[in-house]
Amino acid sequence: MSILKNILILFWRIWFYILMGIPIIIMFPILLVFTSREQWYPQFFVVARFWAKIVLYGSGFYPKVTKEAKIDRTKSYMFVANHTSMTDIMFMLYCVKNPFVFVGKKELAKIPIFGFFYKRTCILVDRNSQRSRKEVFDRAQARLKNGTSICIFPEGGVPEDESLLLDDFKDGAFRLAIDHQIPILPLTFFDNKKRFSYTFFSGSPGIMRGYVHAEIPTIGMTHANKKELKDKTKAIILEALETDLNK
């Protein structure tokens, strides 16, 4: 039975990666145009959200999002969430309608097809390079001035220990939010690790739940408040995960 299950999971995972790539190939000319100029990014974002829905629904995931408060479409935010799965990218695009740019590790740019547009539209960071971190702040500043929000997974990557509920948060998202006086908007993803973890022969189709918390304002904060802001954000997400775990 376990052999049959692993075979089914293998084909299902291959199908997931096909779904990631095929729509990008089909829409390649449109995506190429929309990524050629920064002012066309909102149009690209609409297409990216459509792609995310294709991947999620086509893989048998059924998103269910609860919102504590309405997201203001006229404001820029720093969106943050727990990071446990490759599907976090698609699920974030599903949850948020405000155009935003991912700040992510440069290694994802190596993924065939997906990586081409990831590199053209996201702010890539090499965490081993001080120069790269400085460039992230410069590019983020330019995007925020254009009214685009930013999304960072503050754990800095998916924890290797899958039993870990929430890893330590890095400072970057909170430093940027304070620098630009934009609110933090935390999201909690409950099921992504269970649905599609980095353990290859695991996961299954099913409901994928998310919770959009109330925003945390940063007006008047300085870098002296950075740790307080980071700890508060982590506590909100961790409490939601623990409450759901203990149901």
Buried (B, 14 or more C-beta within 10 A) or exposed (E): EEEEEEEEBEEBBEEBBEBBBBBBEEBEEEBEEBBEEBEEBBBBBEBBBEBBBBBBBBBBBEBEBEEEEEBEEEEBBBBBBBBBBBBBBBBBBBBBEBBBBBBBBBEBBEBEBBBBBBBBBBBBBBBEEEEBBEBBBEBBEEBBEEEBBBBBBBBBEBBEEEEEBBBEBBBBBBBBBBBBEBBBBBBBBBBBBBBBBBEEEBBEEEEBBBBBBEBBEBEEBEEEBBEEBBEBBBEBBBEBBEEEEEE
